[in-house]
Amino acid sequence: MRVKTAVPRHRRIKRLKKATKGFHAGRRRLLRTMKDAIQRSMAQSYRGRKERKRQFRGMWIVRINAACRERGIKYSQLVSLLQKKGIPLDRKALAHLATHDSAGFDAVVNAVRE
């Protein structure tokens, strides 16, 4: 028996076109190029999600270091003293304190120094 693939094929092409919306030239018009472009973009977005985490961590470290230097202590000293004192603050929380709550960050630095 003959099977017509019109509806599934149109659905598949429609899904590909939706995924390539905003792409340029043949990357959004030609079927084979569309598939390649989608595969590449998915790989890059996967990698980018991992890179974003690294970039945020670096940004937090820079902010904490700047706040530490204003208070006469180095970033590495602060982190090691936090670990020795058993104060469970991660870099995200420390960076938030350093940028938005300077009094709170002062309290953390003073607690570490004692």
N, C-alpha and C positions, 0 to 999 in steps of 0.2 A: 504494500500500500504506500502511496506517495504521501510524504509529510511536507506541509508548507511551513517554512520557518519565518514567515513575514513578521508576525507579531512579536515573537521572541527577539528576532534580530533588530527590529525597530526599537524595542524596549532597551536592548543592550547598547545600541548606538546612542539612544537618548541619554542613557546613564553616562556614557563616555563624554558626550557633549556637555552635560551638566558639570562634569568634573573638570573639563578644560575651559570653562567659562573664564574669560579674562586673558587667556593665552593669546599669543600673537601668530598671525599668518597660518601656515600649514599645521602648526601645533594644535590648532583648534578646528581645522577644516578637514584634514586628511586622516582617514581611519587608522592607518598603521602608525603614522606620526603621532596621532592622539594617544594611542596606547603607550608608545615609548615615553611621551612627555608625562603621562600620568604616572607611569612606573617610576620615572626619575624623580618627579615631584614628591611622591610618597616616600621615597628613600630619603630625600633631603629633609622633608618635614620630620621624619623619625629622628634623623641625626640632629636636627635643629632643636627638638624638644630636650635632648640630652645636653646640648651646648648651652641652652638657656639656663639650665640649673648651674652649670659651671660659671657662667657670666654673673649670675646673681650672687653666688658665693664670693667671687672676686670683688664685686661691688660692696658687699657687706664688709669684707675685710678692709677695704680702702677706707670706708666710713668709720669703722671702729678704730683703725690706726690713726686717722686724723684727730678723732676725739681724744684718743689716748695721749697723743703727743702734746695736745693743749694742756693736759693735766700732768705732764712730766713723766710719763711711763710709756714703754714701747708695747706694741701689740703682742709680740711673742711673750713678753713678761706677763702681761695681763692674762693671756690664755693659759699659760702654765700655772700661774697663781690661782686662777679660778679652778683649775683641775685639782690642785693640791688642797685647796680649801673645801672642795666638794660642792661648789656652787654650780648647779645644773642650768646654765644659760647657754643657748646655742648662738651662733653668729647672727642669725636673723633677728633674734630678740635683742641682742646687744646693739646691733646697727639701728634698730628702731628706737631704743633708748638713747643712743648717741645723737640721733637726728631730731627726735621729737620731745624727749624728756631729759634735758641735761642734768637736772637735779637727781633724777633716778640713776643716771650713769655715774654721777659724782658719788652717790651712795655705794654703788657697786665697786668703784675704784677704791674708795676709802675702806670698804669691807675687805678687799683683797690686800691692801697695804698693811692692815693691822695683824 
